[in-house]
Amino acid sequence: MQFKDIIGQQKVKEQLVNLVLQNRLSHALLFLGKEGSGALPLAIAFAQYIVCNAAKEIEAASNLFLADPALNGQPFSASDSCGQCPACLKAGKMVHPDIHFSYPVIPSKPGDKPKSTDYIKDWREFFCNNAYGNVYDWLQFIAAENKQGNITAAEVEDINHKLNLKGFESQYKILIMWMPEFLGNQGNKLLKLIEEPPPDTLFIFVAEDENAILPTILSRTQLIKIGPLTDTEIENALIERGNVNEVKAKQIAGVCSGNYRESLQLLQHAEEDWQDLLREWLNAIIKSGPIAQVKWIEEISRLGREKQKQFLRYFIHLMEQAIRLKVLESSLDAGASVFFNISDKEKDFAIRLNKLCSLAAQEAITHELDKATRYIERNANPKMLFHALSIRLYHIIKDNSLILVN
């Protein structure tokens, strides 16, 4: 994978290239970016850039007057790997002998001590088809079902063994560890290797939540922050890569909050009528009472975790639009529009939300919906979660009680 294959993140790409060209590359990097930002593809593209034969030639000549670098007659830029040399071809297929991968895995049978290499074929196939996928997608891909993924003690021992071997083809031996949040106390066995690595060894940790990483590892890495994608970057990617029409791409980009994975999920379920489901829920909370709420909760519980998250994020999106309208309407001329990414139907629904509750209540509801989304990601029981959420929304709307307890 090359940098040019990755959506947006131009400043991060330039930062990574400059680390190499200016000889400021730390032996341990932490790529920290939320789901759908492209942190893992960036790490893999960076590893390919490091092992690229042509990139080494450019790096060696970086102090010379190199007017028109080329590879096999093709123009080549120092800002990306060539994609054509043997090292790039192997790295692109994720079979380069000096690029190692570590990621959460599950035991295939009771008592098993799984390692990442046991799942390497699955890993290559998964990344090829789902480069922006999250850990839930990966565990479902290897049929984990309800099993908890882990980076095991056996995996840590395997890492120590591999990185102490001599490199095969490249100057560097590179370890890309995806989701170090799944590395428990056994990760302390890596500390000596990180502190005193063998010559030309590079660790790249790719994480979403720095608070869930062992502090002893966090303190030994150089942080590379990867921000969310812009709406324009996601919109263009959907149009160019997914052949999505401009109107739908713009609508989806406005909802997914810089998360490209989420945009693909929304595109897959673009025909879902979340608005009807939301209207039914609000009516059950405000008018119909407990019996209607229980019926609705049974319905939402059958949808599955991904759809539940999409529904809540759609509700958050409408709340944001309603808040935007309420805040800006006083400073806008009559008839001026603040809606750029939603349909007239959604605009009408947002206006109704403004009539339903105050600005403070809307902010409280958004806070509760965001918390519920995180709980779903952590495998919360959907019936209990939506039952508690219904009660909270009732008190926020009817009693004007702002529940903001974490």
C-alpha positions in Angstrom: 0.0 0.0 0.0 1.3 3.5 -0.9 0.5 6.8 0.7 -1.4 7.8 -2.5 -3.9 5.0 -1.8 -4.9 6.5 1.6 -7.7 9.0 1.9 -6.6 12.5 3.0 -4.2 12.8 5.9 -1.7 14.8 3.8 0.0 16.5 6.7 0.6 13.2 8.5 2.1 11.7 5.3 4.5 14.7 5.0 5.4 14.4 8.6 6.2 10.7 8.2 8.3 11.2 5.1 10.2 14.1 6.8 11.0 11.8 9.8 12.9 9.5 7.4 14.5 12.1 5.1 15.7 14.2 8.0 16.9 11.1 9.9 14.6 11.8 12.9 12.9 8.5 13.0 12.3 7.1 16.5 12.5 3.4 17.1 9.0 3.3 18.5 6.0 5.2 17.1 2.4 5.4 18.2 -0.1 6.1 15.4 -3.1 7.3 17.4 -6.3 7.8 15.4 -10.0 7.1 15.9 -11.9 4.4 14.0 -12.1 5.2 10.3 -9.3 7.7 10.2 -6.9 5.5 8.3 -4.3 4.9 11.0 -3.6 1.3 10.1 -3.4 1.9 6.3 -1.0 4.8 7.1 1.2 2.5 9.2 1.4 -0.2 6.5 2.1 2.4 3.8 4.8 3.9 6.0 6.4 0.5 6.5 6.4 0.0 2.7 8.0 3.4 2.3 10.8 2.4 4.7 11.7 -0.8 3.0 11.2 0.6 -0.6 14.5 0.3 -2.5 13.9 3.4 -4.6 13.0 5.4 -1.5 16.4 4.5 0.0 18.2 5.8 -3.1 16.3 9.1 -2.9 17.1 9.3 0.8 20.8 8.7 0.2 20.8 11.4 -2.5 18.6 13.8 -0.6 21.6 16.2 -0.1 22.5 16.1 -3.8 20.9 18.0 -6.6 18.6 15.3 -7.8 16.5 17.0 -10.5 14.5 14.3 -12.0 14.5 11.0 -10.0 13.1 8.1 -11.9 12.6 4.3 -11.6 12.7 2.2 -14.7 12.0 5.2 -16.7 9.0 6.2 -14.6 9.1 9.5 -12.5 9.5 8.8 -8.8 8.8 11.1 -5.9 10.5 11.0 -2.5 7.1 11.6 -0.9 6.0 8.0 -1.5 7.2 4.5 -2.1 7.7 3.5 -5.7 5.2 0.6 -5.7 7.3 -1.2 -8.3 10.5 -2.5 -6.7 10.6 -6.1 -5.3 10.4 -4.8 -1.7 7.2 -2.8 -2.5 5.6 -5.7 -4.3 6.1 -7.9 -1.3 5.0 -5.2 1.2 1.9 -4.5 -0.9 0.9 -8.2 -0.6 1.9 -8.1 3.1 4.5 -10.9 2.6 7.7 -8.9 3.1 9.8 -11.0 5.5 11.0 -8.0 7.5 7.5 -6.5 8.2 5.7 -8.3 11.0 2.2 -7.9 12.2 0.6 -8.3 15.6 -3.2 -8.0 16.3 -5.9 -9.4 18.6 -6.7 -13.1 18.1 -8.8 -15.8 19.7 -8.0 -19.4 20.7 -9.1 -21.9 18.2 -9.8 -24.5 21.0 -9.7 -24.5 24.8 -6.2 -24.2 26.2 -4.8 -22.9 22.9 -2.1 -20.2 23.0 -2.8 -18.3 19.8 -0.4 -16.1 18.0 -0.9 -13.6 15.1 0.9 -15.8 12.7 -1.8 -18.4 13.2 -4.2 -16.0 11.4 -1.9 -14.3 8.9 -3.8 -15.5 5.8 -7.0 -14.2 7.3 -5.3 -11.0 8.2 -4.1 -10.4 4.7 -7.5 -11.1 3.2 -9.2 -8.9 5.8 -7.0 -5.9 5.2 -7.2 -6.3 1.4 -11.0 -6.1 1.6 -11.5 -3.9 4.6 -8.5 -1.6 5.2 -10.6 0.8 7.3 -12.3 -1.9 9.3 -12.3 -1.9 13.1 -11.5 -4.6 15.6 -15.1 -5.7 15.7 -15.0 -6.3 12.0 -11.8 -8.3 12.3 -13.0 -10.5 15.1 -16.2 -11.2 13.2 -14.1 -12.1 10.2 -12.3 -14.8 12.1 -15.6 -16.0 13.6 -14.9 -14.9 17.1 -18.6 -14.5 17.8 -18.7 -13.7 21.6 -15.1 -14.5 22.3 -12.8 -11.7 23.5 -9.8 -11.0 21.3 -6.4 -10.6 22.9 -2.7 -10.1 22.2 -1.4 -13.0 24.2 1.7 -13.8 26.2 2.6 -16.3 23.5 2.4 -13.6 21.0 4.7 -11.3 23.0 7.3 -14.2 23.2 7.0 -14.7 19.4 7.6 -11.0 18.8 10.7 -11.1 21.0 12.0 -14.1 19.0 11.3 -12.6 15.5 12.8 -9.2 16.2 16.0 -10.6 17.6 16.7 -12.4 14.3 18.8 -10.8 11.7 16.8 -9.0 8.9 16.3 -10.9 5.7 16.1 -8.2 3.0 15.6 -4.7 4.4 17.8 -2.6 6.6 14.9 -2.4 9.1 12.9 -5.0 10.9 9.4 -3.6 11.5 6.6 -4.6 13.8 3.2 -3.2 13.3 1.0 -3.9 16.3 -2.7 -3.0 15.7 -4.8 -2.3 18.7 -2.3 -2.5 21.6 -5.3 -1.7 23.8 -5.8 -5.5 23.8 -2.3 -6.1 25.2 -2.5 -6.8 28.9 0.2 -6.9 31.6 2.1 -9.4 29.4 3.0 -6.4 27.4 5.5 -5.5 30.1 7.6 -8.3 28.6 8.1 -6.1 25.6 9.6 -3.2 27.6 13.2 -4.3 27.5 12.9 -4.9 23.7 11.4 -1.4 23.2 14.0 0.2 25.5 17.0 -1.6 24.1 15.9 -2.8 20.6 18.2 -4.7 18.3 19.8 -2.4 15.6 17.5 -1.0 13.0 14.3 -2.2 14.6 11.1 -0.2 14.3 7.9 -0.6 16.4 4.7 1.0 15.0 1.8 0.8 17.4 -1.6 1.6 15.9 -4.2 2.5 18.5 -7.6 4.3 18.9 -7.6 5.0 22.7 -4.4 6.0 24.4 -6.0 5.7 27.8 -6.3 1.9 27.3 -2.6 1.4 26.5 -0.2 0.3 29.1 1.4 3.5 30.4 4.9 1.8 30.4 4.5 1.3 26.6 2.9 4.7 26.0 5.7 6.6 27.6 8.3 4.9 25.3 6.7 5.9 22.0 6.8 8.9 19.8 3.2 10.1 19.2 1.8 10.5 15.7 -1.7 12.0 15.9 -4.1 11.1 13.1 -7.2 13.3 13.0 -10.6 12.4 11.6 -11.1 12.9 7.9 -12.9 16.0 6.6 -16.4 15.8 5.1 -15.0 16.7 1.7 -12.4 14.0 1.8 -15.0 11.4 2.7 -17.4 12.7 0.1 -14.7 12.6 -2.7 -13.7 9.1 -1.6 -17.3 7.8 -1.8 -17.7 9.4 -5.3 -14.4 8.1 -6.7 -14.1 4.7 -5.0 -17.7 3.8 -4.5 -19.4 5.4 -7.5 -21.8 7.1 -5.2 -23.7 10.1 -6.6 -22.8 13.5 -5.3 -26.0 14.2 -3.3 -25.9 10.9 -1.4 -22.1 11.2 -0.8 -22.6 14.6 0.6 -25.4 13.4 2.9 -23.4 10.5 4.2 -20.2 12.5 4.7 -22.2 14.9 6.9 -23.4 12.2 9.2 -20.3 10.0 9.7 -18.1 12.5 11.7 -14.9 11.9 9.8 -15.1 8.1 10.0 -14.7 6.5 6.6 -15.7 3.0 7.9 -18.9 4.5 9.2 -19.6 6.1 5.8 -19.3 2.7 4.2 -21.6 1.2 6.8 -24.2 4.0 6.2 -23.8 3.5 2.4 -24.5 -0.3 2.8 -27.7 0.5 4.8 -28.6 3.7 2.9 -32.2 2.5 2.4 -32.8 2.0 6.2 -35.5 4.4 7.3 -34.1 5.4 10.7 -36.4 8.4 10.8 -39.6 6.2 11.1 -37.9 4.1 13.8 -36.9 7.3 15.7 -40.4 8.8 15.4 -41.8 5.6 16.9 -39.3 5.7 19.8 -40.0 9.3 20.7 -43.8 8.7 20.5 -43.4 5.7 22.8 -41.3 7.8 25.3 -43.5 10.9 25.3 -47.0 9.7 24.6 -47.6 5.9 24.4 -46.1 4.7 27.6 -44.2 1.6 28.9 -46.0 -1.0 26.8 -45.0 0.8 23.5 -41.5 1.3 24.8 -41.0 -2.4 25.6 -42.3 -3.3 22.1 -39.9 -0.8 20.5 -37.0 -2.0 22.6 -37.6 -5.6 21.5 -37.6 -4.4 17.9 -34.3 -2.4 18.2 -32.6 -5.3 20.1 -33.1 -7.6 17.1 -31.2 -5.3 14.7 -27.7 -6.1 15.8 -24.9 -4.0 17.2 -23.8 -2.2 14.0 -27.3 -1.1 13.1 -28.0 0.0 16.7 -24.9 2.2 16.5 -25.9 3.6 13.1 -29.4 4.5 14.5 -28.0 6.3 17.5 -25.5 8.2 15.3 -28.3 9.2 13.0 -30.2 10.5 16.0 -27.1 12.5 17.1 -26.8 13.9 13.5 -30.4 15.2 13.6 -29.9 16.6 17.1 -26.8 18.5 15.9 -28.7 19.9 12.9 -31.5 21.0 15.3 -29.0 22.7 17.6 -27.4 24.4 14.7 -30.7 25.7 13.5 -31.7 26.9 17.0 -28.4 28.7 17.6 -28.1 30.3 14.2 -31.7 31.2 13.4 -31.6 34.4 15.4 -28.7 35.7 13.4 -29.9 34.5 10.0 -32.3 36.3 7.6 -35.7 34.8 7.2 -35.6 31.9 4.8 -31.8 31.5 5.0 -30.7 27.9 5.3 -28.1 26.3 7.6 -28.7 22.8 6.2 -26.1 21.6 3.7 -26.0 17.8 4.3 -29.6 16.7 4.9 -32.8 16.4 3.0 -36.0 18.5 3.4 -37.5 15.6 5.3 -34.7 15.6 7.8 -34.8 19.4 8.1 -38.5 19.2 9.0 -37.7 16.5 11.6 -35.0 18.7 13.1 -37.4 21.6 13.4 -39.9 19.4 15.3 -37.0 18.4 17.7 -36.6 22.1 18.4 -40.2 22.4 19.4 -40.0 19.3 21.5 -37.1 20.3 23.9 -34.9 23.2 24.9 -31.3 23.7 23.7 -29.9 22.5 27.1 -32.1 19.4 26.8 -30.9 18.7 23.3 -27.3 18.9 24.4 -28.1 16.5 27.3 -29.8 14.1 24.9 -26.8 14.2 22.5 -24.5 13.4 25.5 -26.6 10.4 26.5 -26.8 9.1 22.9 -23.0 9.4 22.6 -22.5 7.4 25.8 -24.9 4.7 24.6 -23.0 4.4 21.4 -19.8 3.7 23.3 -21.6 1.2 25.5 -22.8 -0.7 22.5 -19.2 -0.9 21.2 -18.3 -2.6 24.5 -21.0 -5.2 24.1 -23.6 -3.8 26.5 -26.9 -5.7 26.7 -29.1 -3.8 24.1 -32.4 -4.3 26.0 -31.0 -3.0 29.3 -29.2 -0.1 27.5 -32.2 1.1 25.5 -34.6 0.7 28.4 -32.3 2.9 30.6 -31.9 5.3 27.7 -35.6 5.6 27.2 -36.1 6.5 30.9 -33.3 9.1 30.7 -34.7 10.7 27.6 -38.2 10.8 29.2 -36.9 12.8 32.2 -34.8 15.1 30.0 -37.7 15.9 27.7 -40.7 15.8 30.1 -39.2 16.9 33.4 -36.4 19.0 32.0 -34.0 17.0 34.1 -30.5 17.1 32.6 -28.8 13.8 33.3 -25.1 14.3 32.8 -23.6 11.8 35.1 -20.8 9.7 33.5 
